[in-house]
Amino acid sequence: MIYTFIIAQPRQKIAQLKRVRTVSAYGRTEAEARRAFKGLPLVLKSRTPDNQEDAA
């Protein structure tokens, strides 16, 4: 899965952010993906299967 996170403090409203910054990482679990950004305050935005086929 590809996990996308917003860099923000927990319970912080998106409207309070001066700039929305996102990061993405591959991992079998959310915890594994979070380890790629150890130390950053992350809020899960989305997860996408890594084998997603194009809808055509």
Phi, psi and omega per residue, in radians:
M1 nan 2.596 3.019
I2 -1.839 2.115 -3.116
Y3 -1.828 2.324 3.100
T4 -2.022 2.287 -3.106
F5 -2.125 2.604 2.959
I6 -1.678 2.366 3.089
I7 -1.462 1.830 -3.091
A8 -2.843 2.736 3.084
Q9 -1.261 2.547 3.062
P10 -0.984 2.494 3.140
R11 1.213 0.091 3.090
Q12 -1.436 2.344 -3.137
K13 -1.365 2.497 3.121
I14 -1.005 -0.659 -3.132
A15 -1.103 -0.373 -3.139
Q16 -1.435 -0.242 -3.113
L17 -1.323 2.340 3.076
K18 -1.331 -0.515 -3.130
R19 -2.596 2.285 3.117
V20 -1.562 2.072 3.125
R21 -2.051 2.293 3.125
T22 -2.116 2.685 3.036
V23 -2.396 2.638 3.127
S24 -2.262 2.603 3.120
A25 -2.627 2.644 3.066
Y26 -1.567 2.473 3.055
G27 -2.930 2.690 3.061
R28 -1.277 -0.475 3.105
T29 -2.337 2.879 3.089
E30 -1.087 -0.706 -3.140
A31 -1.070 -0.696 3.119
E32 -1.128 -0.724 3.121
A33 -1.172 -0.659 3.125
R34 -1.107 -0.569 -3.130
R35 -1.060 -0.427 3.114
A36 -1.164 -0.357 -3.089
F37 -2.171 0.709 -3.103
K38 -0.928 2.306 3.124
G39 1.688 -0.308 3.111
L40 -1.548 2.456 3.058
P41 -1.362 1.928 -3.040
L42 -2.012 2.491 3.019
V43 -2.143 2.199 -3.105
L44 -1.113 2.257 3.103
K45 -1.785 -0.873 -3.123
S46 -2.819 2.892 3.017
R47 -2.394 2.436 -3.061
T48 -2.275 2.281 3.072
P49 -1.021 2.407 -3.107
D50 -1.306 -0.213 3.128
N51 -1.886 0.435 -3.125
Q52 -1.090 2.228 3.140
E53 -1.540 2.627 3.074
D54 -1.158 2.387 3.090
A55 -1.585 1.734 -3.109
A56 -2.244 nan nan
